Amino acid sequence: MITTQVRATCPLDCPDTCALLVTVTDGVATAVKGDPDHPTTAGVLCTKVSRFTERTYHADRLRTPLRRTGKKGEGKFEAISWEEALATIAARLKPIAARAPEAILPYSYCGTMGLVQGESMSSRFFNQLGASLLDRTICASAGATGYRYTVGASIGTDLEQFQNAKLIIIWGGNPIASNLHFWMRAQEAKRRGATLIAIDPYRSLTAEKCHQHIALLPGTDAALALGLMHVLIAEDLVDHDYIAHYTLGYEQLAQRAAEWPPERTAQVCGISVQEVVELARLYGQTARNGEGAAIRTNYGVQRVHGGGMAVRNIACLPALTGAWRHAAGGIQLSSSGSFPIQRKALQRPDLLKGTPRTINMSTIGDDLLKTSSPEFGPQIEAVIVYNSNPLAVAPDSSKVAQGFAREDLFTVVLEHFQTDTVDYADIVLPATTQLEHIDAHATYGHLYMMANNAAVAPLGEAKANTEIFRLLARHMGFDDPCFQESDDALAAQAFDAADVRAVHFDWESLKRTGWQKLAMPDAPFAQGGFPTPSGRCEFYSEAMAQAGLDPLPAYIAPYESLASNPALAARYPLAMISPPARNFLNSTFVNVKSLRASEAEPHLDIHPEDCAARGIAAGDMVRIFNDRGSFVARARVTDKARKGLVVGLSVWWKKLASDGKNANEVTSQRLTDMGRAPTFYDTLVQVEKAAA
């Protein structure tokens, strides 16, 4: 018996990007544990990733290429050889590429966050092909855009500083479920006397454990931030020296904030005047005292019409109060902009001939149903899906299904399991999991470059994404040497070794150590130096004005609310949000029985008064519906959901729900104010007792 330990990295779309130690006995991975020496992982893994071997060795793993034998959506396939699969794909793609390459579309996101298995060889393949570009907007682009207009890049408070804060505002996130290692730091800060405040429409697991929960109406975060600015300025709780030296547009901001007294803010947000005033005073006074006043905001804030503006408004607060002066102050949305990633080297955009059109992944339901036109371009004739499950995760799900059900649409899916999307594929290609391939990782929650070593050989005939696209390139006749580069060669290009932040990045060394921290200052904006056009935190953004946006912080009401659409609200009076279930990560892990058992079945949390008005009792099956569609779930009567709000923890595979549907049946393909992102939490519904 031979037992070894392999250094690996969690690949999932989570800010924690944990360092893993994989125990391998006689070629089989027997355990996955957190690296106790990695400062952010600290030996602790979430329930999901601690069971990664259960997913890797799942009885339902796809182990051979498959060809569809039934109707699209039926999920009937037969096994074929790799050569037959690759030859079939090339035979279908070549005539399309010769006639209208933009009729071919990649569809991918963050099934792996790896820089190699994510978008490296795949991007090279599609760039050489001349396929349509994909606007990867489904998670973070609205908030990232708003933050970038204000701060300049996705750079913020170091995770390792949060335990030194005196005040932590957790704004629009549930880190117990989705950012565990930040929560560990917040708990340490709490033990040291810090105050924790959660701002969230829903009393999540995290909100329950904070000192205060402010349950504002969905989509009103931007208004709350403006109300806080009003109080801070009116009561002179701002840092005039920081403002004078390191910000732009304070006078205009003060005029805008004057329009948002606590009374107006409270009315719009559905909270009390006292909550607005006391939060502003606590935040401003903590920073004035020279103590860490930190905000951890997450992407739930930005999944509404004005989502980009909401993040922008929140990002103004640390500069207004000078909270950036303290290493444990400021704000973190994402740390991804700290990394010197060499995307051009990995993805080779120079292979493009011209500029293909861009398809937004968030509107895939509409776009697959469009015919050729001068405005749209050629009809989409082929889709290659990898690292994503659009039938489960994309909005307005019935339209997504209609699009993928087109018999004239050629669909290839790279996957580990027979997901909802695989059921609509013509050819299915078995892909490796993280334990079976090499990768390099940046993160968006801490500051460590990470390496993933292959712990075990690929199961069955599974191949890494990179190898699949190398083989496809060969069958398409692509002969550029870049399609021959190995995964190690790709990983060696992941970070700019000459960039001072990378601290002499060397791939072979990183593989041995597993992780290496970037050379970033403890307090990145203590003395300004914002990577904006002005070099300052921009309360007024000329770039926004040029883009046709309000250059100052503003409030943009949700598309679907009583204020903006009273007729719609009369028919569908309940707001719905669908944040992540604790035991799932997007649609990953839903088919792992032990984790699904913890969630049991789709639930809808609904306030007692809303239940009483509809004759609904705890445990009833209910139908949630609007003009786009419907799904069913079991009612949980709880005041965790404020009155007028229902919460469907997500994202279930549709085939594993009793009615074959999930929450995205009712979500919209409408886009945010900036960043062209989806508005998952900008949804009005009605709820009724389901027919027996």
C-alpha positions in Angstrom: 0.0 0.0 0.0 1.4 3.4 -1.1 -0.1 6.5 0.5 0.9 10.1 -0.6 -0.4 13.6 0.0 -0.9 15.9 -3.0 -1.3 19.7 -2.8 -4.4 20.9 -4.6 -6.8 23.9 -4.7 -10.6 24.1 -4.5 -11.8 25.1 -8.0 -15.3 26.3 -7.2 -16.9 29.7 -7.7 -16.3 30.8 -4.1 -14.1 33.6 -2.7 -12.3 31.2 -0.3 -10.3 29.2 -2.9 -9.1 26.8 -0.3 -5.7 25.1 -0.2 -6.4 21.3 -0.2 -4.4 18.3 0.9 -5.5 15.2 -1.0 -4.6 11.8 0.5 -4.0 9.2 -2.2 -3.7 5.5 -1.5 -2.7 3.2 -4.3 -3.9 5.7 -6.9 -7.2 6.4 -5.2 -8.1 9.7 -3.5 -9.4 8.7 -0.1 -9.7 12.1 1.7 -9.6 15.8 0.9 -8.7 18.1 3.8 -7.9 21.8 4.2 -4.2 22.8 4.4 -3.7 23.8 8.1 -0.6 25.9 7.1 -2.5 28.0 4.5 -3.4 31.2 6.4 -6.9 31.6 5.0 -7.9 28.0 4.8 -6.5 27.2 8.2 -7.3 23.5 7.9 -11.1 24.1 7.6 -13.2 23.2 4.6 -16.9 23.7 4.0 -19.2 20.6 4.1 -19.4 20.6 0.3 -15.7 20.4 -0.5 -14.8 18.1 2.3 -16.9 15.6 0.4 -15.1 16.2 -2.9 -14.0 12.5 -3.2 -17.7 11.5 -3.0 -18.3 13.7 -6.1 -15.2 12.5 -8.0 -16.0 8.8 -7.5 -19.8 9.3 -7.8 -21.5 6.3 -9.5 -23.0 8.6 -12.1 -19.7 10.1 -13.3 -19.6 10.3 -17.1 -16.7 8.1 -18.2 -17.2 7.8 -22.0 -18.2 10.1 -24.8 -22.0 9.9 -25.6 -24.2 10.5 -28.6 -27.9 11.4 -28.3 -30.4 8.7 -29.3 -33.6 10.2 -28.1 -35.3 13.6 -28.4 -33.6 16.7 -27.0 -34.3 16.9 -23.3 -35.0 13.2 -22.9 -31.4 12.4 -21.8 -31.1 9.2 -23.9 -27.6 8.4 -25.1 -25.3 5.7 -26.4 -21.6 5.4 -25.7 -19.2 6.1 -28.6 -15.4 6.4 -28.9 -13.5 9.6 -28.6 -12.5 9.4 -32.2 -16.1 9.2 -33.3 -17.1 12.0 -31.0 -14.4 14.3 -32.2 -14.9 13.5 -35.9 -18.6 14.1 -35.5 -18.1 17.5 -33.9 -15.5 18.6 -36.5 -17.8 17.5 -39.3 -20.7 19.6 -37.9 -18.5 22.7 -37.1 -16.4 22.9 -40.3 -19.2 23.9 -42.7 -20.6 26.4 -40.2 -17.2 27.9 -39.7 -16.6 28.2 -43.4 -19.9 29.9 -43.9 -20.6 31.9 -40.7 -18.3 31.2 -37.8 -20.2 33.5 -35.5 -23.1 31.0 -35.7 -20.9 28.9 -33.3 -21.1 29.9 -29.6 -19.1 28.9 -26.6 -21.1 28.9 -23.3 -19.0 28.7 -20.1 -18.6 30.2 -16.7 -17.0 29.2 -13.5 -17.6 25.5 -13.1 -13.9 25.7 -12.4 -12.2 29.0 -11.5 -8.9 27.7 -12.8 -6.9 29.8 -15.2 -5.9 26.7 -17.2 -9.0 24.5 -17.3 -11.3 27.6 -17.4 -10.4 29.9 -20.3 -7.1 29.1 -21.9 -7.0 26.4 -24.5 -10.8 26.8 -25.0 -10.4 30.5 -25.7 -7.6 29.8 -28.2 -9.8 27.3 -30.0 -12.8 29.7 -30.3 -10.6 32.7 -31.2 -9.0 30.7 -34.0 -12.5 29.5 -35.1 -13.9 33.0 -35.2 -16.9 32.0 -33.1 -19.1 34.5 -31.3 -17.6 35.9 -28.2 -19.4 35.3 -24.9 -20.1 38.1 -22.4 -19.7 36.2 -19.1 -22.0 38.3 -17.0 -24.1 35.8 -15.0 -22.5 36.4 -11.6 -20.4 39.5 -11.0 -20.2 42.0 -13.8 -22.7 44.6 -12.6 -21.0 45.0 -9.2 -17.5 44.8 -10.7 -18.4 47.6 -13.1 -19.8 49.9 -10.4 -16.9 49.2 -8.1 -14.4 49.8 -10.9 -16.0 53.2 -11.8 -15.5 54.2 -8.1 -12.3 52.5 -6.8 -10.7 51.7 -10.2 -10.2 47.9 -9.9 -11.3 44.9 -7.9 -8.9 45.6 -5.0 -10.0 45.9 -1.4 -9.5 45.0 2.2 -7.3 41.9 2.8 -9.2 39.0 4.2 -6.5 38.5 6.8 -7.2 42.0 8.3 -10.9 41.6 9.0 -10.3 40.1 12.5 -8.8 43.4 13.5 -11.9 45.4 12.7 -14.0 47.1 15.3 -17.1 47.2 13.0 -17.9 44.8 10.2 -20.9 45.4 7.9 -21.9 42.3 6.0 -23.8 43.8 3.1 -25.8 41.4 0.8 -24.1 38.1 1.6 -24.4 35.0 3.7 -20.8 34.0 4.3 -21.6 31.1 6.6 -22.9 29.4 3.4 -20.7 31.1 0.7 -17.6 32.6 2.3 -16.8 30.5 5.3 -13.2 31.7 5.9 -14.2 35.3 6.0 -16.9 34.3 8.5 -14.1 32.8 10.7 -12.3 36.1 10.6 -15.5 38.0 11.4 -16.1 35.7 14.4 -12.6 36.3 15.7 -13.3 40.1 15.4 -16.5 39.6 17.3 -14.6 37.7 20.1 -12.3 40.8 20.3 -15.3 43.1 20.7 -16.3 44.0 17.2 -19.8 44.8 16.2 -21.2 42.7 13.3 -24.2 44.1 11.3 -25.9 42.2 8.4 -27.8 44.1 5.7 -30.0 41.6 3.8 -33.7 41.3 3.0 -33.5 37.8 4.4 -32.5 36.7 7.9 -29.9 34.3 6.7 -27.8 32.0 8.9 -25.2 34.8 9.0 -27.7 37.5 9.9 -29.0 35.4 12.8 -25.5 35.5 14.3 -24.8 39.2 13.9 -25.5 41.8 16.5 -28.0 43.5 14.2 -29.9 42.6 11.1 -31.3 45.4 8.9 -33.9 43.7 6.6 -34.3 46.2 3.8 -36.5 45.7 0.8 -34.8 43.9 -2.2 -33.1 46.2 -4.6 -32.9 49.2 -2.2 -29.3 49.0 -1.1 -28.3 52.0 -3.2 -30.9 54.1 -1.4 -29.6 53.0 2.0 -26.0 53.9 1.0 -27.2 57.4 0.0 -29.1 57.8 3.3 -25.9 56.8 5.2 -24.0 59.4 3.2 -26.6 62.1 4.1 -26.2 61.4 7.8 -22.4 61.2 7.6 -22.2 64.6 5.9 -24.9 66.3 7.9 -23.4 65.3 11.2 -19.8 65.9 10.0 -18.7 62.3 10.4 -16.6 62.5 7.3 -12.8 62.7 6.9 -12.2 66.1 5.3 -8.5 65.6 4.9 -8.9 62.2 3.2 -11.6 63.7 1.0 -9.5 66.6 0.0 -6.4 64.6 -0.9 -7.8 61.3 -2.3 -11.3 61.8 -3.7 -13.0 63.5 -6.6 -16.4 65.2 -6.7 -17.2 65.6 -3.0 -19.2 68.8 -3.5 -21.5 67.2 -6.1 -21.8 64.1 -3.9 -22.9 66.2 -0.9 -25.6 67.9 -3.0 -26.9 64.4 -4.1 -26.8 63.0 -0.6 -28.7 66.0 0.7 -31.7 64.6 -1.3 -31.7 61.5 0.9 -32.7 62.3 4.4 -33.2 59.4 6.8 -37.0 59.7 6.5 -36.9 59.2 2.7 -34.3 56.5 2.9 -36.3 54.6 5.5 -39.5 54.8 3.4 -37.8 53.5 0.2 -35.9 50.8 2.0 -38.8 49.6 4.2 -36.8 50.1 7.4 -36.9 52.5 10.4 -35.4 56.0 10.5 -33.5 54.9 13.6 -31.8 52.1 11.7 -30.5 54.5 9.1 -29.2 57.1 11.6 -27.7 54.7 14.0 -25.8 52.7 11.4 -24.4 55.9 9.9 -23.3 57.2 13.2 -21.7 53.9 14.2 -19.8 53.6 10.9 -18.6 57.2 10.9 -17.6 57.3 14.5 -15.7 54.0 14.3 -13.6 55.4 11.4 -13.1 58.7 13.2 -11.8 56.9 16.2 -9.1 55.4 14.0 -10.6 51.9 14.4 -11.3 49.4 11.6 -14.7 50.1 10.0 -14.9 47.3 7.3 -17.6 46.5 4.8 -17.8 43.0 3.2 -20.3 43.3 0.4 -21.2 40.5 -1.9 -22.9 39.9 -5.3 -26.4 39.5 -4.0 -26.5 43.3 -3.8 -26.1 43.7 -7.6 -28.7 41.2 -9.0 -31.3 43.9 -9.5 -31.9 46.7 -12.0 -29.7 49.2 -10.2 -27.2 46.7 -9.0 -24.1 48.3 -10.4 -25.0 51.6 -8.9 -25.8 50.0 -5.5 -22.2 48.6 -5.3 -20.8 51.9 -6.5 -22.7 53.8 -3.7 -21.5 51.4 -1.0 -17.9 51.6 -2.4 -18.0 55.4 -1.8 -18.5 55.1 2.0 -14.9 54.1 3.0 -13.4 57.1 1.2 -16.1 59.4 2.7 -15.1 58.5 6.2 -11.4 57.7 5.6 -12.0 54.1 6.6 -9.3 53.2 4.0 -6.6 54.6 6.4 -6.9 51.5 8.6 -5.8 48.1 7.3 -8.9 46.6 8.8 -11.1 49.3 7.3 -12.3 49.9 3.7 -14.4 47.4 1.7 -14.0 44.1 0.0 -16.1 43.1 -2.9 -13.4 41.1 -4.7 -9.7 40.8 -4.6 -9.4 39.6 -8.2 -7.9 42.8 -9.5 -4.9 42.3 -7.2 -3.6 39.5 -9.4 -1.2 40.1 -12.3 -2.9 37.5 -14.6 -1.6 37.2 -18.1 -4.9 36.6 -19.8 -3.7 37.5 -23.3 -0.9 34.9 -23.1 -3.4 32.3 -21.9 -6.3 33.1 -24.2 -4.5 34.4 -27.3 -6.9 37.1 -28.6 -4.4 37.8 -31.4 -5.8 34.6 -33.1 -9.0 36.5 -33.8 -9.5 37.7 -37.4 -11.7 40.7 -37.0 -14.1 41.3 -34.1 -16.9 38.8 -33.8 -20.2 39.7 -32.2 -20.7 39.2 -28.5 -23.6 37.2 -27.1 -24.6 37.8 -23.5 -24.8 34.5 -21.5 -27.6 36.0 -19.4 -29.9 36.4 -22.4 -29.2 33.0 -23.9 -32.9 32.1 -23.7 -33.8 34.9 -26.1 -30.7 34.6 -28.3 -31.1 30.9 -29.0 -34.6 31.6 -30.3 -33.6 34.5 -32.6 -33.3 34.0 -36.4 -30.7 35.6 -38.6 -31.0 39.3 -39.1 -28.8 42.3 -39.9 -29.1 43.4 -36.2 -28.4 40.1 -34.6 -26.2 38.4 -37.2 -26.4 34.7 -38.1 -28.7 32.4 -36.1 -26.8 30.4 -33.5 -26.4 27.0 -35.1 -23.9 25.3 -32.6 -23.2 25.7 -28.9 -20.3 24.2 -27.0 -21.0 24.2 -23.2 -18.3 23.7 -20.6 -17.9 24.7 -17.0 -21.6 25.6 -16.9 -25.2 24.3 -16.6 -27.3 26.9 -18.4 -30.6 24.8 -18.3 -30.5 25.1 -14.5 -28.7 28.4 -13.9 -29.7 30.8 -16.6 -32.7 33.1 -16.1 -36.1 32.7 -17.8 -35.6 29.0 -17.9 -38.5 28.0 -20.1 -37.0 30.0 -22.9 -33.6 28.5 -22.3 -35.1 25.1 -22.7 -37.0 26.1 -25.8 -33.7 27.3 -27.3 -31.7 24.2 -26.5 -34.6 22.0 -27.7 -34.1 23.2 -31.3 -33.5 20.2 -33.4 -31.3 22.3 -35.8 -29.1 23.4 -32.9 -25.9 21.3 -32.6 -24.9 21.1 -28.9 -21.8 19.7 -27.4 -21.4 19.6 -23.6 -18.3 18.8 -21.6 -19.4 17.6 -18.1 -18.8 15.4 -15.1 -22.5 14.3 -14.8 -25.7 14.1 -16.8 -26.9 17.6 -15.8 -30.1 19.3 -17.0 -28.0 20.7 -19.9 -26.5 17.4 -20.8 -30.0 16.1 -21.5 -30.2 18.5 -24.5 -26.8 17.7 -25.9 -26.0 15.9 -29.2 -22.5 14.9 -28.1 -21.4 14.7 -24.5 -17.7 14.6 -23.6 -16.5 13.4 -20.2 -14.4 15.9 -18.3 -12.0 15.5 -15.5 -12.6 16.9 -12.0 -10.1 19.0 -10.0 -8.4 15.9 -8.5 -7.5 14.7 -12.0 -5.8 17.6 -13.7 -3.4 20.5 -13.3 -4.4 24.1 -12.8 -3.3 27.5 -11.6 -5.7 29.8 -9.6 -6.1 33.4 -8.7 -8.8 34.2 -6.1 -11.4 36.8 -5.5 -11.5 36.6 -1.7 -7.8 36.5 -0.6 -4.4 37.3 -2.0 -2.7 34.0 -2.6 -1.6 32.5 -6.0 -2.6 28.9 -5.9 -1.5 25.6 -7.6 -3.5 22.5 -8.2 -1.6 19.2 -8.8 -3.3 16.2 -10.3 -3.8 13.8 -7.5 -5.2 10.8 -9.4 -5.4 9.6 -13.0 -8.6 10.6 -15.0 -11.5 8.2 -14.3 -12.6 6.1 -17.3 -12.0 8.0 -20.5 -12.4 11.5 -19.0 -10.1 14.2 -20.3 -9.2 17.6 -19.1 -10.9 20.6 -20.8 -7.5 21.6 -22.2 -6.9 18.2 -23.8 -10.4 18.2 -25.2 -9.8 21.5 -27.0 -6.4 20.4 -28.2 -8.0 17.4 -29.8 -10.8 19.5 -31.3 -8.2 21.9 -32.7 -6.4 19.0 -34.3 -9.6 17.7 -35.9 -10.4 21.2 -37.1 -7.0 21.4 -38.8 -5.6 24.2 -36.5 -1.9 24.0 -36.7 -0.7 27.0 -34.7 1.9 25.8 -32.1 -0.1 27.3 -29.3 -2.5 24.3 -29.5 0.3 22.0 -28.5 1.2 23.7 -25.3 0.9 21.4 -22.2 -1.0 22.3 -19.1 2.2 23.0 -17.2 3.3 25.3 -20.0 -0.1 27.1 -19.7 0.1 27.3 -16.0 3.6 28.8 -16.2 2.1 31.7 -18.1 -0.7 32.3 -15.6 0.9 35.2 -13.8 3.4 37.9 -14.8 6.6 36.8 -13.2 8.0 40.3 -13.7 5.2 42.0 -11.8 6.2 43.1 -8.3 2.9 41.8 -6.9 3.8 38.2 -8.0 6.9 38.0 -5.8 9.0 36.2 -8.4 6.3 33.8 -9.6 7.6 30.5 -10.6 5.2 27.7 -11.5 7.4 24.8 -10.5 8.0 26.4 -7.1 4.3 27.1 -6.7 3.4 23.5 -7.5 5.6 22.4 -4.7 4.4 24.9 -2.1 0.8 25.1 -3.2 0.3 28.8 -2.5 2.1 32.1 -2.4 0.9 35.5 -1.2 1.0 38.5 -3.4 3.0 41.5 -2.3 0.1 43.9 -1.6 0.1 46.6 1.0 -1.9 45.9 4.2 -4.0 49.1 3.6 -4.1 49.5 -0.2 -5.6 53.0 -0.3 -4.5 54.5 3.0 -2.7 57.2 1.0 -4.9 57.2 -2.1 -3.3 55.7 -5.2 -6.7 54.5 -6.6 -6.3 52.9 -10.0 -9.0 55.3 -11.5 -8.4 57.8 -14.3 -7.9 60.5 -11.7 -6.0 58.5 -9.2 -8.7 59.2 -6.6 -11.8 57.6 -5.4 -14.3 59.0 -7.8 -17.5 60.2 -6.2 -18.0 61.9 -9.6 -17.1 59.6 -12.5 -16.6 61.2 -15.9 -16.3 57.8 -17.4 -19.9 57.1 -16.3 -21.1 60.3 -17.8 -19.5 59.4 -21.1 -21.2 56.0 -20.9 -24.6 57.7 -20.5 -24.9 56.9 -16.8 -25.5 59.2 -13.9 -21.9 60.2 -12.9 -22.9 60.5 -9.2 -24.3 57.9 -6.8 -28.0 57.5 -7.4 -30.9 55.2 -6.7 -32.4 53.1 -9.5 -35.6 51.3 -8.4 -36.1 47.6 -9.3 -37.8 46.8 -12.5 -40.4 44.8 -10.6 -41.6 46.6 -7.5 -44.6 48.5 -6.3 -42.8 51.8 -6.9 -41.8 51.2 -10.5 -44.6 49.0 -11.7 -47.7 49.2 -9.6 -49.9 47.3 -12.1 -47.5 44.3 -12.1 -47.2 44.4 -8.3 -51.0 44.2 -8.0 -50.9 40.9 -9.9 -47.7 39.6 -8.4 -47.3 41.2 -4.9 -44.4 39.2 -3.5 -40.8 39.9 -4.2 -38.7 36.8 -4.6 -35.0 36.2 -4.2 -33.1 32.9 -4.7 -29.8 33.0 -2.8 -27.6 29.9 -2.6 -28.5 26.9 -0.5 -25.9 26.1 2.1 -25.1 22.6 0.7 -25.0 23.6 -3.0 -22.8 25.9 -5.0 -24.8 27.2 -7.9 -25.9 23.9 -9.4 -22.7 22.0 -8.3 -23.2 19.2 -5.7 -27.0 19.0 -6.2 -26.6 15.4 -7.3 -24.4 14.4 -4.3 -26.9 12.5 -2.3 -25.5 13.3 1.2 -25.6 17.0 0.4 -29.0 16.9 -1.3 -30.3 15.0 1.7 -29.4 18.0 3.9 -31.5 20.3 1.7 -34.2 17.6 1.3 -36.2 19.3 -1.4 -36.9 22.8 -2.8 -38.4 25.0 -0.1 -39.9 28.4 -0.1 -39.5 30.6 3.0 -42.6 32.8 3.4 -43.7 35.1 6.2 -46.6 34.0 8.4 -48.9 36.9 7.4 -48.3 36.2 3.7 -49.2 32.5 4.4 -52.3 33.4 6.3 -53.6 35.6 3.5 -53.2 32.7 1.1 -54.4 29.9 3.3 -51.0 28.3 3.3 -49.7 26.2 6.2 -46.3 25.0 7.0 -45.4 22.0 4.9 -47.9 22.7 2.1 -46.7 22.4 -1.5 -47.0 25.8 -3.1 -46.9 27.1 -6.6 -44.8 30.2 -7.2 -45.6 31.9 -10.5 -45.6 35.0 -12.7 -46.0 35.7 -16.4 -42.7 33.9 -17.2 -43.5 30.5 -15.6 -43.9 28.7 -12.4 -42.3 26.1 -10.1 -43.4 24.3 -6.9 -41.7 24.1 -3.5 -42.6 23.1 0.0 -43.6 26.1 2.2 -41.6 26.9 5.3 -43.5 29.5 7.4 -40.9 31.8 8.9 -40.3 35.4 9.7 -36.8 35.0 8.3 -38.4 36.3 5.2 -39.8 39.7 5.8 -43.4 40.3 5.0 -43.8 40.7 1.2 -40.7 38.6 0.4 -40.4 34.9 -0.4 -37.0 33.1 -0.5 -36.3 30.0 -2.6 -32.8 28.8 -1.7 -31.2 27.5 -4.9 -30.1 26.3 -7.5 -31.7 22.9 -7.8 -31.2 20.7 -10.9 -34.6 20.8 -12.5 -34.7 17.0 -13.0 -34.3 16.5 -9.3 -37.3 18.7 -8.3 -40.7 17.1 -8.1 -42.1 19.2 -11.0 -38.9 19.3 -13.1 -38.5 23.0 -12.6 -36.5 25.4 -10.4 -36.6 29.1 -9.4 -35.2 30.3 -12.7 -38.6 29.6 -14.3 -39.7 32.9 -12.9 -36.5 35.0 -13.2 -36.1 37.6 -15.9 -33.6 38.1 -18.8 -33.7 41.9 -18.1 -30.2 43.3 -17.5 -28.7 45.6 -14.9 -28.0 49.3 -15.1 -24.3 48.6 -16.0 -22.2 45.5 -16.6 -25.0 43.8 -18.7 -25.7 41.4 -15.8 -28.8 39.4 -14.9 -31.5 40.6 -12.4 -32.2 37.4 -10.6 -33.4 39.2 -7.4 -35.6 41.7 -9.2 -38.6 39.3 -9.5 -42.2 39.7 -8.5 -44.3 36.5 -8.0 -47.6 35.3 -6.6 -47.8 32.2 -4.4 -50.7 29.8 -4.0 -51.3 26.4 -2.6 -50.4 23.8 -5.2 -53.1 21.6 -6.6 -53.1 18.2 -5.0 
